[in-house]
Amino acid sequence: MECWTTLAALAAVTRRIRLGPLVGCYAYRTPTVLAKMVTTVDIISDGRLVLGLGAGWHEDEFNGFMGGFPPVPERMRGLRETLEICTGMLGQERFSFEGKLYRVENVLNSPQPVQKPVPIMVGGGGEKVTLALAAKYAHISHFFASDVKTLETKLAALAAHCDRVGRSLDSIRKGTGMTILMGGTRTEAEEKLEKIAAARGTTVDTLRQRIGPGLGTPAEVASALGEYIDRGVGLVTLGFPDMGDMPVFAERVVPAL
């Protein structure tokens, strides 16, 4: 399903949940049109949108949609300029911008979004450039950290970039993604891991590494998540290979946090 069409449909039939891409590639829509789409979905949802943006990484997808896969510096520049344009258009009715990839001449964005500002989530954990962009533009910095040591490394890099731009690290919500796979006992969780690995045609060790701290009993998962929260993570996006784990997570893990 196409992302923004789906978000508009969801915005019209929901009332409470926040909505957004995790995350959209900057290049698949021109920045000015993207800003109008963001504004429209924010209005339809009455202010529940999060704009998630990243530089893109999927080469086949990039080639399919755009006819080519730009090198990393160009993609990072494209993300930077898109963030600049979207920030400008979502905050004022008229906006102009001159960049190396995009030029905007007194573009009109009226009506304006409901939210002031629309939360921007920069996706990616690249410590040199992506987290620097998050420090400058993001309300939420979302990156993947498969263990606490990696998390601390990412947070330290983000903090250093915040210092350079004169921004408080606490002003940015830190987000991470986690896959959850649980069993009533550790043995049951491992058995589920084996079945899912076989179904996906991958090895148990590869899947275990990918899931990381989200594997175990509800108490173990709650303890692992608690460590992330204690270090400043304020948003966790969840994946459930076994959808039956969702109610268990809601009933036994969430209250523990």
matplotlib code that plots the C-alpha trace (Angstrom):
import matplotlib.pyplot as plt

x = [0.0, 1.2, 2.2, 0.6, -2.7, -3.0, -2.2, -4.9, -7.4, -6.3, -6.5, -10.2, -11.3, -9.3, -9.5, -6.6, -3.6, -0.7, 0.1, 3.3, 5.8, 8.7, 10.2, 9.5, 12.3, 12.8, 13.3, 10.0, 8.0, 9.3, 9.8, 7.1, 4.5, 5.5, 5.0, 1.5, 0.7, 1.9, -0.2, -3.3, -3.0, -2.3, -5.5, -7.6, -6.3, -6.8, -3.2, -2.0, 0.7, 4.4, 6.5, 9.1, 11.9, 15.1, 17.7, 16.6, 18.7, 16.8, 18.7, 16.1, 13.3, 15.2, 15.9, 12.3, 10.8, 13.5, 15.5, 18.7, 20.4, 22.3, 25.5, 25.4, 26.5, 23.7, 21.1, 22.2, 22.1, 18.6, 17.4, 18.9, 17.3, 13.9, 14.0, 14.8, 11.9, 9.4, 10.3, 9.8, 6.6, 5.0, 5.7, 4.8, 2.4, 5.1, 8.5, 11.6, 14.7, 17.8, 19.7, 21.9, 19.2, 16.0, 14.9, 11.6, 10.3, 7.7, 5.7, 2.2, 1.2, -2.2, -4.0, -1.3, -1.1, -3.0, 0.1, 2.7, 5.1, 4.4, 6.7, 9.6, 11.2, 14.6, 15.2, 18.6, 21.6, 24.5, 26.7, 28.4, 25.6, 22.1, 22.3, 23.7, 20.6, 18.4, 20.2, 19.3, 15.8, 14.2, 11.7, 12.3, 15.5, 14.7, 17.5, 17.9, 20.1, 20.3, 21.9, 22.5, 26.1, 25.0, 22.3, 24.8, 27.1, 24.2, 23.1, 26.6, 26.9, 23.5, 24.5, 27.7, 25.8, 23.3, 26.2, 27.5, 24.2, 23.4, 20.5, 19.6, 19.6, 16.5, 14.6, 14.8, 12.7, 14.9, 13.2, 14.2, 12.6, 12.4, 11.0, 9.1, 9.0, 7.9, 7.0, 5.7, 9.2, 12.5, 12.3, 8.9, 10.4, 13.3, 10.9, 8.9, 12.2, 13.1, 9.7, 9.8, 13.4, 12.5, 9.4, 11.5, 14.4, 17.0, 19.1, 18.1, 21.3, 20.6, 17.0, 18.1, 20.6, 18.1, 15.5, 18.1, 16.6, 13.0, 13.3, 12.3, 9.6, 7.4, 9.4, 12.7, 11.4, 10.1, 13.5, 15.3, 12.9, 13.4, 17.1, 16.5, 14.0, 16.4, 18.9, 16.5, 14.5, 11.1, 9.6, 9.7, 8.2, 7.3, 7.2, 5.5, 6.4, 3.8, 0.7, -0.5, 2.3, 0.5, -2.1, 0.4, 2.7, -0.2, -1.3, 2.1, 4.9, 3.4, 2.2, 5.7, 7.1]
y = [0.0, 3.5, 5.2, 8.6, 7.5, 4.9, 7.5, 9.8, 7.0, 6.0, 9.7, 9.8, 6.7, 7.0, 9.4, 8.9, 7.1, 9.1, 8.4, 8.6, 6.7, 4.9, 6.4, 7.8, 8.2, 11.9, 11.3, 9.7, 12.9, 16.4, 18.3, 20.9, 18.3, 16.3, 19.3, 19.7, 16.0, 16.3, 19.4, 17.7, 14.5, 16.6, 18.5, 15.4, 13.8, 17.0, 17.2, 13.5, 13.3, 12.6, 13.3, 10.5, 11.0, 9.2, 9.2, 5.9, 2.7, 0.1, 0.1, -2.0, 0.2, 3.4, 2.1, 1.0, 4.3, 6.8, 5.0, 5.2, 4.9, 8.1, 7.9, 8.5, 12.1, 13.0, 11.2, 12.9, 16.3, 15.5, 14.6, 17.8, 20.0, 18.2, 18.7, 22.4, 22.9, 20.9, 22.8, 26.1, 25.2, 23.6, 26.7, 29.6, 30.1, 31.5, 30.0, 30.2, 28.1, 27.8, 24.5, 22.4, 19.8, 21.8, 25.4, 26.8, 30.2, 31.8, 28.6, 28.8, 26.4, 27.5, 26.3, 25.5, 22.3, 22.0, 21.3, 24.0, 22.4, 19.2, 16.7, 15.6, 12.3, 11.7, 8.0, 6.5, 6.0, 7.2, 8.9, 11.4, 12.8, 11.4, 12.1, 15.6, 16.2, 14.9, 17.3, 20.2, 19.4, 16.6, 16.5, 12.7, 10.9, 7.2, 4.7, 1.0, -0.3, -4.0, -3.7, -1.2, -0.5, 0.4, 2.6, 4.5, 5.0, 6.5, 8.7, 10.0, 10.9, 12.7, 14.6, 15.8, 17.0, 18.8, 20.6, 21.8, 23.3, 24.7, 22.5, 20.5, 16.7, 16.6, 18.6, 15.6, 12.5, 9.4, 6.5, 3.0, 0.0, -3.5, -6.8, -8.7, -12.5, -13.9, -17.2, -18.1, -19.5, -19.0, -22.4, -21.5, -18.3, -20.2, -22.8, -20.0, -18.5, -21.8, -22.1, -18.5, -18.8, -22.0, -20.3, -17.3, -19.5, -18.0, -19.3, -19.2, -17.3, -14.7, -14.1, -14.1, -11.3, -9.3, -9.5, -8.8, -7.9, -8.4, -12.2, -13.9, -14.1, -11.0, -10.2, -10.4, -8.2, -5.7, -5.6, -5.1, -2.3, -0.7, -0.4, 1.5, 3.8, 4.4, 5.7, 8.2, 6.3, 7.9, 6.1, 2.4, 1.2, -2.5, -5.4, -8.7, -11.8, -13.6, -11.4, -13.4, -11.7, -8.3, -8.8, -10.4, -7.4, -5.0, -7.0, -7.9, -5.8, -2.3, -2.3, -3.3, -0.2]
z = [0.0, -0.8, 2.4, 2.3, 0.8, 3.6, 6.2, 4.9, 5.0, 8.6, 9.7, 8.6, 10.5, 13.7, 16.6, 19.1, 17.6, 16.2, 12.6, 10.5, 8.3, 9.9, 7.9, 4.4, 1.9, 1.1, -2.6, -3.6, -3.5, -4.2, -0.9, -1.7, -2.5, 0.5, 2.8, 1.3, 1.9, 5.5, 6.0, 4.5, 6.7, 9.8, 9.1, 8.4, 11.6, 13.6, 14.6, 15.0, 12.4, 12.9, 9.8, 9.6, 7.1, 6.1, 3.4, 1.9, 1.8, -0.3, -3.6, -5.6, -4.3, -5.2, -8.7, -9.2, -8.2, -9.2, -11.9, -10.0, -6.6, -5.7, -3.7, 0.1, 0.0, -2.5, -0.5, 2.7, 1.0, -0.3, 3.2, 4.6, 1.9, 2.3, 6.1, 5.5, 3.0, 5.0, 8.2, 6.4, 4.7, 7.8, 9.8, 7.4, 4.5, 2.1, 1.9, -0.4, -0.5, -2.7, -2.4, -4.6, -5.3, -4.8, -5.4, -4.0, -5.0, -2.7, -2.4, -0.8, 2.0, 3.1, 5.2, 7.6, 9.6, 12.9, 14.9, 15.5, 14.9, 13.2, 14.9, 12.6, 13.2, 11.5, 11.0, 11.0, 13.3, 11.1, 13.7, 11.4, 9.3, 10.1, 13.9, 13.0, 10.9, 13.8, 16.2, 13.9, 12.7, 14.6, 17.4, 17.5, 16.6, 15.7, 15.3, 15.9, 18.8, 19.3, 22.7, 25.4, 24.4, 20.9, 22.4, 24.5, 21.5, 19.5, 22.3, 22.9, 19.2, 19.2, 22.3, 20.7, 17.7, 19.9, 21.7, 18.3, 17.3, 20.7, 21.4, 24.5, 24.1, 26.3, 23.7, 21.3, 22.0, 21.5, 19.7, 18.8, 17.3, 18.9, 17.7, 20.4, 20.6, 23.9, 25.6, 29.0, 29.7, 28.0, 26.4, 24.9, 23.5, 22.0, 20.4, 18.8, 17.5, 15.9, 14.1, 12.8, 11.6, 9.7, 8.2, 7.0, 5.7, 8.0, 10.8, 14.5, 15.4, 12.7, 13.8, 17.5, 16.7, 14.8, 17.6, 20.4, 23.8, 22.6, 23.0, 26.2, 28.8, 29.5, 32.6, 30.6, 27.8, 30.4, 32.1, 28.8, 27.7, 31.1, 30.6, 27.3, 29.0, 31.9, 29.4, 27.9, 25.2, 25.1, 22.1, 21.2, 17.9, 18.1, 15.7, 16.5, 14.4, 16.4, 16.6, 19.6, 21.6, 21.3, 24.0, 26.3, 25.8, 26.6, 29.7, 31.2, 29.8, 29.6, 33.2, 34.3, 32.6]

ax = plt.figure().add_subplot(projection="3d")
ax.plot(x, y, z, "-o")
ax.set_aspect("equal")
plt.show()
